[in-house]
Amino acid sequence: MKRNILLFFILLLTQNLLASDLIPKDSTNSVKIKEIIVTASPKESKHFRQLSVTVSTISQHEMQAYQINSLKSMNGIVPNLFIPDYGSKLTSAIYIRGVGSRINTPSVGLYVDDIPYIDKSAFDFSFSDIENIEVLHGPQSTLYGRNAMGGLIKLHTKSPFAYQGTDLNLSASTYDSYSAALTHYHRVNDKFAFSTGGFYEKSGGFFENTYLNKKADPLSSGGGRIRSIWLPKDNLKLDLNVSYEYSDQGGYPYAIYDSSTDKIGDVSTNRESKYYRGLLNAGLNISYQARNYIMNAATGFQNLKDRMYMDQDFTSKDYYSITQKQKQNTISEEITFRSFENERYEWTCGAFGFYQSQKTNSPVYFEKDGISMIQSAMDAAMAGLPMTVKLTDASMPVYGNYNTPSLGAALFHQSTYNDFLIKGLSATVGLRLDYEKLKITHSTNATMNAVMTMRGKTTDASRVVDIHGKVDDDYLQLLPKFALKYDFPNNKTGNVYASVSRGFRSGGYNFQMFADLAQAQLMGSSSTALTDGDVAKAITYKLEYTWNYEVGTHLSLLNNKLIADAAAFYMDTRDQQVVRFADSGLGRMTVNAGHSASLGAEASIRATITNAFSLNAAYGYTHATFKDYVSNQKNQAGELISVSYNGNYIPMVPQNTFSLGAEYGFSFSNSLISRLTFNAQYNGAGKIYWTENNDVTQKFYGILNGKIGVTMKKVQLDLWARNMLDESYATFGFVSSGKTFMQKGKPVQAGIDLRYRF
């Protein structure tokens, strides 16, 4: 069966290419490749708003107006998008329409200059050179790379062919925050252009650790990017992009939440939590235009090394801490072929593959108070017995080493037939064959040194645990897409569309469960070694998949002075991966809910009222609930009981996202100041449930940002403020060891930016 499916896809990928002749040598100049290759996307033959997909676009001007400097600052601006701030760059959980991922494989994909970023640990980086952003909502399986189940975010850096000069950006703001970036863009000739630059940013931190009397979340980060574009022939482009960034960050400023007063306390941990990361990205795009198609080959490489130190109990007590070190190397290849636009029959086909090696060293340390807690539990269990057992170590490490390589391959094809049945109606059919293989080689060991005293005689009662072995899984999925779109006459006002598509996300392994397994072995009465089957059952979670049903419209009215997009959707998800804290409190783990559903709507409007005054608004509504999710939970007596979450809201998903912004500008002639601009932006999100029990929530909140911009000949000066009303809210919440913790949102901050072009 698998062989037949593979043969079918090979035929799909080759049928259009076999029918196409390469450009004859004497007709190269008729192709006009310079205009097409430099600006066109390798996947779509049309502008996004002409496709049957919901898309949110953000230009560089809008990035500056909305103060977008990272993925996490896009909340509210893009409808139904939510990225909680976990307090470090280690992970960026992105939720779109109720689908997301807190740990492990991402549900929402990320591309930077058409190179896929495979791991979420690389998603949070500096936007110093980003020119525009595109967010595609819903599964994108028939056009894009790995695991774009919930949607896709595309980032683009400035092209040195389209932009020349040297940009100097300086910024200073409250909370001891500073940044500087210098980038040079140079077009050598009609064949070659390059850009090179670097940046540095520093923040003194927003939250005080009252136990250590120092900031909990300082940050320093620096790096650079080199991009070069070469056009050796009129129909060939080579685009090389290399970037590196290093971050030194204090993180995880979690504090206890008091539900009776609805207040988040102060950060108070006895150990510093830190995160260090070195991130290298390299990508080579090769674009070639033949007579009847355009080919793009994108090769990506990513190297990530990081270290994380966390006070795992998040209190001033010394129960347990965790250290995690990762080393990742990822290589990907994506080859696509597509037809030209404005043809009766349009098509895209291609192949995608990646390999990722990842080694993780993640010891958990039971510290002084943790040892005392274990000792108290042992004393209570042995009460009344004629013996005692005493632990002799002040600290007990549980060592864990994990090698988790993964690989994936996919073949995909999408065909669109225009003027289908009637003029203006187009039909799209797509299919993707996706294969992924995961493997874990694990080694967990711990020693509990103890002595037992019975009838005055003392003996050694130490125990040693060694859990090691291998587990592997693979997944083969067919992901179809169907869509109908109707373009209004002459395509002057827009279109309406309906689509159905399927997406999936592979399963994986919970590293955090190894510490629980080791603790159970140390504390249990049996010394029988765990089998690979026992370990696999404890650490493995299954893949999830979803069907997305959507209707929408893209409208351009009043001579493009009013741009509107709207969509309604229903996502039916099976085996949804849900993250919760392990019963021991030693980390987060992923489990599968049987069935969940997400329905809602989203809309965005941009209006140019006058040449000086413009408005923008966006709203998203998501009703995401569990339909079939029954799990276990410990009661006050420590017994496991069955708990049903059916009907509860899915955690981490705002029911509403909202933004409203305005810009007013004054232009001056024969003056030192050429333009004066005022911007105001209000972004909101909520209600958010942080747990499956729906007992820990964040009500709807709004953040007001503002900016005054002064433009001179080569200078742009901006005075800005974020969270001007000093709104109190939580960016993340969870329950661990019976306590509720939250991370506060950043308070009011003001600053000044200077941009100089020369």
Secondary structure, 3 states (H helix, E strand, C coil): CHHHHHHHHHHHHHHHHHCCCCCCHHHHHHHCHHHHHHHCCCCCCCCHHHCCCCEEEECHHHHHHHCCCCHHHHECCECCEECCCCCCCCCCCCEECCECCCCCCCCEEEEECCEEECCHHHCCCCCCCEEEEEEEECCCCCCCCCCCCCEEEEEEECCCCCCCEEEEEEEEECCCEEEEEEEEEEECCCCEEEEEEEEEEEECCCCEECCCCEECCCEEEEEEEEEEEEEEECCEEEEEEEEEEEEEEECCCEEEEECCCCEECCECCCCCCEEEEEEEEEEEEEEEECCCCEEEEEEEEEEEEEEEEECCCCCCCCCEEEEEEEEEEEEEEEEEEECCCCCCEEEEEEEEEEEEEEEEECCEEECHHHHHHHHHHHHHHCCCCCEEEEECCCCEEEEEEEECCEEEEEEEEEEEECCCCCCCEEEEEEEEEEEEEEEEEEEEEEEECEEEEECCEEEECCEEEEEEEEEEEEEEEEEEEEEEEEECHHHCCEEEEEEEEEEEECCEECCHHHHHHHHHHHHCCCCCCCCHHHHHHHHEECCEEEEEEEEEEEEEECCCCEEEEEEEEEEEEEEEEEEEECCCCCCEEEEEEEEEEEEEEEEEEEEECCCCEEEEEEEEEEEEEEEECEEEEECCCCCEEEEECCCCECCCCCCEEEEEEEEEEEECCCCCCCEEEEEEEEEEEECEECCCCCCCEECCEEEEEEEEEEECCCEEEEEEEECCCCCCCEEEEEEECCEEEEEECCCCEEEEEEEEEC
